[in-house]
Amino acid sequence: MFRIISMVIIFILTILASINYSQTNTTPAPGDDQDPDGEVTAEWSLKDFRPFIEGNYGLGIPRQKLFEGEFENYGLLDAKLGYSKISVYKEFVLEMDERYVFGSYSNKEQNYLDSEADPEKVKTEMIRFGFGNRLGYGYKIGFISLLPYQQSQIAWSKVTSERPEGLSTADVNILDRYEGQYHFGLSTEGGVKIELFKSIAVTAGYEAAVIYPRFIFFPWLGGIIVETFIVGGVSFFAEDIVDNSNILGPLFYAILRNGVAYGVYLGLKDEMYWPVNSETPLTHETFKFGLSFTF
């Protein structure tokens, strides 16, 4: 019962964090809802959002700081279904907000660039699903939209492994913590989306993800509150840059958000509930390329 309650609270907090991270539009743009006094009002519905489907292929590797052995690289197949809103923020500056569910599968055999396995390394297979939010500002250049972004995801991952002989007891114990059931985790991704004719887009990004060996609610809550304040504060500052610079604003917004999100990830690599004292989690980092269709 406690686990169910915890999952419900996680969902609510994630939505609240997403709202906190989202851009606050202070400059009226075409299609903005306004009250009788001319103030822009918040849009909580999916009004003006368009459905999109996205497929990604990636190459990555798991990591664990206390792991003495080596992991094999993996190939990843990833699919997203969701809603996208790309609108004019001001002049040639665009604003992007995408919300989606996703599923992915990765293993060594999907690594088409290097499918030959090293018998001395640990091979992993991973199934993931969850939901996420991709935010950014960008540029309208003719019929092309160039959109640097920062993306946050909440996910559940099931990891299985194929282990070489002679693996240390400590490494075996680490792997055993993750096998046999789905584990909660978070990820951040920085990248760029290039949209053509408002219907087809290509994406390229770098994802850094954390998988918790176990979930303890109150330490996690403490860590996520700190993260929300850090990223939210930087986002507020970055939005002021966008308001004051059409040329540099969208680029610096992405740099600042991704920089602070990756900094938080580096803390989580050591302690999964950073800055709360906690154990070292399993992580994985992936370069991804994708194709997206918006309807």
C-alpha positions, 0 to 999 in steps of 0.5 A: 500500500505504501508503495502505491501511495509513494508512486502517486506522490512521485507522479504529482511531484513530477508534474509540479516540477515540470510546471516549475521548469516550464517557461513562463511566457511574459510576452504575448504571442499569437494564440496566447490566452489573455484576460480582459486586462491584457495579462497573459494567463496560464495554459494548463490544457493541451490546447495548441499541442499537436500529436507527435511520434518519434523514434530514436537509435542510440549507443551507450554504456552502463556505469557504476562507480563501485563496479570493478569489472567492465560493461559492454556498450549497448545499442538502443531503440526508443519510441515516444508518443506525445504532444508537441507545441512549437509556437512563436515567442517573439519575432524569430524566436520559438518556444517548444514544449513537448510532453510524452510517454516512451518505451525503449529496449537496449542490448549488445546486439543492437550495437550495429557499429560493434556487435562483437562482444568481449567475453570479459565484459558484462553484457546488459539488456534493459527494458524501460518505460516512462514519461518526460518533458522536453523544453527549449527556445529556438530559432525560425530560419526560413522553413527550418526551426532550430531548437536546442532543448533540455529534456527530463524523464522519469522511468522504470527500468528492468535490467538483466545481465550476462556475466563473465566468469571470475566476476568479483563477489562485490560486482555480482552483488551490485548486479543482483540488486537490479535484476528481476524487477523494475526499478525507478529512475530519472534522466536528463538529456540535452540536444537539438531538434531541427524541424522541417516544414512543421511535420518532420524533424531530426533530433540528436541528443546525449542522455544521462540516466540514474537507476535506483537500486531501491526507492526510499521516499523521504530521502528521494523527496529531499533530493528532488526538492533541492533539484527543483529549486536549483533547476527552477532558479537557473531556468528563471534567470535563463528566461530573462536572457531570452527576453533580452536577447533574441540571438543569444537567449535560446542558446544560453537557455539550453546551455544553462539548463543542461549545464545545471541538470548535468551537474545534478546528475554528477552528484547523483552518480555518487549518491542516488539521493544527492545531496542526501547521503545515500548509496551509489546507483547504476547509471547509463549514458547514451548518444541518440539520433532520431526522426520525429513526425508531428501531425 
